[in-house]
Amino acid sequence: MKRVSKLLLVLMLFVLNACVSQPKQKDTARNNLAFLYNPSSTPLHPEFNLYHETASRSRLYIKLFPVELLFNQANEEGSYQAQLRVHYELTELIDGRESEFVADSTTADFTLRMSEVKNIFVANLPLMTREGSKYILKVVTTDLLRRKGTTNFVHVDRSTVNTAQNYQVISVATGYPSFDKVFHSSEEFYVKYNRRGVDTVYIKYYENDFPLPRPPVTNLTSPKPDFIPDSIYAFPYSDTGKYMLRREGMYHIQVDPTQDGGLSLFNFGENYPRVANVNDMVSPMVYLANSQEYDELIDQTNLKLAIDNFWLQAGGNVQTSRELIRVYYNRVFYANYFFTSYKEGWKTDRGMMFIIYGPPNILTKKGNNEIWVYYRKKSREPLQFTFSMHDSPYTQNDFWLERNFTNSLWSLAVREWRGGKIFYSESN
């Protein structure tokens, strides 16, 4: 979702509780995190941004939508207020595995007054981090009046001074940190780097021609691009210099082009992550159409009519076809929202699986891995897929599907979609 262009309320927080190197408590809520990719299953949908301010301190920015909180007048002031709690635990990653100890933790409470907050609420918290390390940050946000909340996980990368979190993107419109790395061509922003003595910034531009993933019927991993830039630019560095991403593609910003790492920003078109026209609709159909059908489809003069005919043939009638379209492209939208990496979310391994299979019934995270489980009919073995985070200089959201399984039901799933049925693994 694009950011709301309203005045942000940024609060400097008082740390109520902090602890260093304490043993981790048993975390039963972490056993199933499927709600992370199912927005309807959680009441709050916070967004996060992390910036390394100094060699020993980082700052977590949190954005919430007040409309998701409960406001009431049961307080001494008698005014409409909401009560929010944010708790985080920072755990170091060692060789891709989480440490048994909590490196830092904090709990902070906020009072939001309806007369003061606008469309969004932004707060920030300091974290004690160490250069040369990587962490997993668990953040629990709770609406105290409703007694409901959600849990999120943020990768913290301090492995070098070149990683993306050493840069901060600031919206020109609001003057506050941006929570998105995807921009439309008309949006202006500043880029701030946390080290002194930088006089030049280098920008490598890549056209948006990154390859599609391979379906899970093959043991071959999805093709990886060579990341040869189409253009390279050098500009004098200034944290007040304005930037705009006028062309679609990836922009990789560096202060040292001889080293890996940097800040990647993207322009995936004016509609992204939404599916708003026939051009947005046709590309994700590659998972359902065979190569000949797809080539013939994109060559049609009347693309809208060709897409309508494809779905009408699949559904058999207008009502069923509309439902197929609604669910399929709703999944495309959420694949873009959750899984955008160096390419659109629907083009990633996780995006492909999410579109065809839907959100998993069980999701677990173990260090740099995600394990997705889909239920099947009683007595049948569940489907299980493992995605491993790839250490990429361009994104922290590049996960590869581990292709060590023999029965993915992919062909059956595609046949059901094409036969007018939304695929559900529980039915097979």
Long-range contacts (C-beta under 8 A, 24 or more apart in sequence): 1-273, 1-337, 2-180, 2-184, 3-120, 3-171, 3-178, 3-179, 3-180, 4-119, 4-120, 5-173, 5-174, 6-118, 6-119, 6-120, 6-174, 7-118, 7-174, 8-63, 8-118, 8-120, 8-122, 8-174, 8-176, 9-116, 9-117, 9-118, 9-120, 9-121, 9-122, 10-122, 10-123, 10-124, 10-176, 11-110, 11-122, 11-123, 11-124, 12-124, 13-86, 13-108, 13-110, 13-123, 13-124, 13-125, 14-108, 15-106, 15-108, 15-125, 15-126, 16-106, 16-107, 16-108, 16-109, 17-105, 17-106, 17-107, 18-104, 18-105, 18-106, 18-128, 19-102, 19-104, 19-105, 20-102, 20-103, 20-104, 20-128, 21-101, 21-102, 21-103, 22-101, 22-102, 22-105, 23-100, 23-101, 23-102, 24-89, 24-91, 24-100, 24-101, 24-102, 29-151, 30-138, 30-151, 30-364, 30-365, 31-364, 32-362, 32-363, 32-364, 33-151, 33-153, 33-363, 33-364, 33-365, 34-359, 34-360, 34-361, 34-362, 34-363, 35-150, 36-152, 36-153, 36-338, 36-363, 37-334, 37-338, 37-354, 37-359, 37-360, 37-363, 38-359, 39-334, 42-150, 43-68, 43-143, 43-146, 43-148, 43-149, 43-150, 44-68, 44-69, 44-141, 44-143, 44-148, 44-149, 44-150, 45-150, 46-139, 46-141, 46-150, 46-152, 47-179, 47-180, 48-139, 48-152, 48-154, 48-179, 49-168, 49-177, 49-178, 49-179, 50-127, 50-137, 50-154, 50-156, 50-165, 51-165, 51-166, 51-167, 51-168, 51-177, 51-194, 52-129, 52-158, 52-165, 52-166, 52-194, 53-126, 53-194, 54-194, 55-131, 56-128, 56-129, 56-130, 56-131, 57-126, 57-127, 57-128, 57-129, 58-126, 58-127, 58-129, 58-156, 58-158, 58-165, 59-124, 59-125, 59-126, 59-127, 60-88, 60-124, 60-125, 60-126, 60-127, 60-137, 60-139, 60-154, 61-122, 61-123, 61-124, 61-177, 61-179, 62-86, 62-122, 62-123, 62-124, 62-125, 62-139, 62-141, 63-120, 63-121, 63-122, 63-179, 64-120, 64-121, 64-122, 64-141, 65-119, 65-120, 65-121, 66-112, 66-114, 66-117, 66-118, 66-119, 66-120, 66-121, 67-119, 68-143, 69-112, 69-143, 69-145, 69-146, 70-143, 70-145, 70-146, 71-112, 71-114, 71-145, 72-145, 79-113, 79-114, 79-115, 80-113, 80-114, 80-115, 81-111, 81-112, 81-113, 81-114, 82-111, 82-112, 82-114, 82-143, 82-145, 83-109, 83-110, 83-111, 83-112, 83-143, 83-144, 83-145, 84-109, 84-110, 84-111, 84-112, 84-121, 84-141, 84-142, 84-143, 84-144, 85-109, 85-110, 85-140, 85-141, 85-142, 85-144, 85-149, 86-110, 86-123, 86-125, 86-139, 86-140, 86-141, 86-142, 87-139, 87-140, 87-142, 88-125, 88-127, 88-137, 88-138, 88-139, 88-140, 89-137, 89-138, 90-127, 90-128, 90-129, 90-135, 90-136, 90-137, 90-138, 90-156, 91-135, 91-136, 91-137, 91-138, 92-133, 92-134, 92-135, 93-133, 93-134, 93-135, 93-136, 93-367, 93-368, 96-367, 96-368, 97-366, 97-367, 98-136, 98-366, 98-367, 103-128, 103-129, 103-135, 104-128, 104-129, 109-144, 122-176, 122-177, 127-156, 129-156, 129-158, 130-158, 131-158, 131-161, 132-158, 132-159, 132-160, 133-158, 133-159, 134-158, 134-159, 136-365, 136-367, 153-365, 155-389, 155-396, 157-396, 160-259, 160-260, 160-261, 161-194, 161-195, 162-254, 162-255, 162-256, 162-259, 162-260, 162-261, 162-262, 162-393, 163-261, 164-261, 164-262, 164-263, 164-264, 164-395, 164-396, 166-193, 166-194, 166-195, 167-191, 167-192, 167-193, 167-194, 167-253, 167-262, 167-263, 168-192, 168-194, 169-263, 169-265, 172-242, 181-264, 181-265, 181-266, 181-340, 182-265, 182-266, 182-267, 182-268, 182-272, 182-273, 182-340, 183-244, 183-245, 183-265, 183-266, 183-267, 184-245, 184-267, 184-270, 185-244, 185-245, 185-246, 185-247, 185-267, 185-270, 186-244, 187-244, 187-245, 188-242, 188-243, 188-244, 189-242, 189-243, 189-244, 190-239, 190-240, 190-241, 190-242, 190-243, 191-239, 191-241, 191-243, 191-253, 191-263, 192-239, 193-237, 193-239, 193-255, 195-255, 198-237, 198-255, 199-236, 199-237, 200-234, 200-235, 200-236, 200-237, 200-255, 201-234, 201-235, 201-236, 201-237, 201-253, 201-254, 201-255, 202-232, 202-233, 202-234, 202-253, 202-254, 202-255, 202-257, 203-232, 203-233, 203-234, 203-235, 203-251, 203-252, 203-253, 203-254, 204-229, 204-231, 204-232, 204-251, 204-252, 204-254, 204-257, 205-229, 205-230, 205-231, 205-232, 205-233, 205-247, 205-249, 205-250, 205-251, 205-252, 206-230, 206-249, 206-250, 206-251, 206-252, 206-342, 207-248, 207-249, 208-248, 208-249, 208-250, 208-268, 208-343, 208-344, 210-342, 210-343, 210-347, 211-347, 212-286, 212-347, 212-352, 213-347, 213-348, 213-349, 213-351, 213-352, 213-401, 215-287, 215-352, 215-410, 216-353, 216-385, 216-401, 216-403, 216-405, 216-408, 216-410, 217-408, 217-410, 217-411, 218-403, 219-403, 219-404, 220-403, 221-400, 221-401, 221-403, 222-349, 222-400, 222-401, 225-342, 227-394, 232-257, 250-342, 250-343, 250-394, 252-393, 252-394, 260-393, 261-393, 262-393, 262-394, 264-342, 264-394, 264-395, 266-340, 266-342, 268-336, 268-340, 268-344, 272-336, 272-344, 273-333, 273-336, 273-337, 273-340, 273-344, 273-345, 274-333, 275-329, 275-332, 275-333, 278-303, 278-304, 278-307, 279-303, 281-307, 281-329, 282-307, 283-346, 284-328, 284-329, 284-332, 284-346, 284-355, 285-310, 287-352, 287-355, 287-356, 287-414, 288-314, 288-414, 288-417, 288-418, 314-417, 314-418, 314-419, 314-420, 315-420, 316-420, 320-420, 321-420, 323-422, 324-417, 324-420, 324-422, 327-422, 328-355, 328-417, 331-355, 331-358, 334-359, 339-397, 339-399, 340-397, 341-392, 341-394, 341-395, 341-397, 341-398, 341-399, 342-392, 342-394, 342-395, 342-398, 348-398, 348-399, 349-387, 349-399, 349-400, 349-401, 350-387, 350-399, 350-401, 353-385, 353-401, 356-410, 356-413, 356-414, 356-417, 356-423, 357-383, 357-413, 357-423, 357-425, 358-422, 358-423, 358-424, 360-385, 370-399, 374-425, 374-426, 375-425, 375-426, 376-425, 376-426, 376-428, 377-426, 377-427, 377-428, 380-428, 382-425, 383-407, 383-408, 383-409, 383-425
